[in-house]
Amino acid sequence: MKIYEQIVEGKIRFPAAMSDDARAIITGLCTVDVSKRLGNVKGGAGAVKAHPWFKDVDWDAVYYRKGQGPIVPHLRGKDDTRNFDEYEAEPMAKEAYSKELQEKYDWQFKDF
């Protein structure tokens, strides 16, 4: 939660050993003002892909899955879910989104 709070406050602290390009892309993607956030301004996703941090990425190879990812999980089979958190099943019957719930929660999504 502390990382989230830092992002919302616009005060992100970086490790000293982190590269300038890494700092720049994280700062750009975590900009609180969505009208200034990297990827949400002129150029869209292309601006993110063109960022210097991605200078060595072959985007066509990524698209066509020609390379191996940076993290390859160990799997026992196609249905191995050990790498995912477990959650309780959602209830079949859900509470209706009432006027009271709307008044209580809708303000949190006004800029969403």
N, C-alpha and C positions, 0 to 999 in steps of 0.2 A: 504494500500500500504506500510505502514511503516514496517509491519511484513515481507512482501515479501522482502523489501530492506534489512532488518536485515539478513534474511536467505541467500540472494545472497552474502552479504558481509561477511557471516560467523560469525556475531556478534549478537547472540541471547541473550536477557536479560530475565531472569526468575523472577517471583515473589518469594520473600523470603520464603514463606510458601510452595512452590512446593517441592515435594519429590525428592530425588536423582534419584530414578528409573524413574520418570516422566521426569526429566531433561535429563537423559541419553537416553531415547528412542526418545525424540524430537530432541536432538542433533544428534543422529544416523540417523534419518529419514531426517533431514534437512541438512545433510552434502553436501556442494557444489560439491565436487569432487565425481561424480557418481561411480567411481571405488572403493570408500571407504564407500559409503552410506549403511546403514543397510538395508538388504533386497536385495541389489544388489551385495553383495559379497557372499563368500562361505556360503552355507546354505539357501540362498534365503529367501523366505517367512517363512521358518521354523526358521530361525534365529530371525525374528521379533516375531513370536509366542512364541519362547523360552525365549524371553527377560524377566527379572525379573518383569517388570511392569505388565506383563500378567500372573504372577504366579498363580492367583486365577481363571483364565478363563478356563472353561471346553470347549475346542474347539469342541468336539463332540456335546455337547449341543447347541453350537452356530450353528453348521452346520445343525442340525436337528430341529432348532428353538424351543428348549424345554424351554427356559427362556424368560423373558420379557426384552426388551431393556432398556437401561438407560434413554432414552428420548422417551416418548410415546406421539405423537401429538394428539390433540383433533380433531377428524374428524366428519363431519356431514354425510359422506357416502363415498363410494369407489372412487367417482370422486371429492372429496373435495381437491382443490388445494390452499387453503388459506395460507398454510405454505411455498409456493414457490414464488419467485420473479416473477413479470410479465415482459415480454419482448415483443417488437414489433415483429410481424410476419416477418419471413425472406422473402425477395422478391422472387417471383417465378423464375424470370430470373436472373441468376447470371453472374457477369462479368467474362469473360474468364481469366484464369491465364496466362497472356501474358509474353513475354520475359522481358518486362520492370518491371512487378511485381516480376518476378523471381529474377531479378538483385537487386531489391529494398529490398526484404524480405527474400530470402533464407538463407542469412548469419546468420539470427537470429536462424535458426534451425540446424545449422551445427553439434551441439553436441546432438541433440535430437534423 
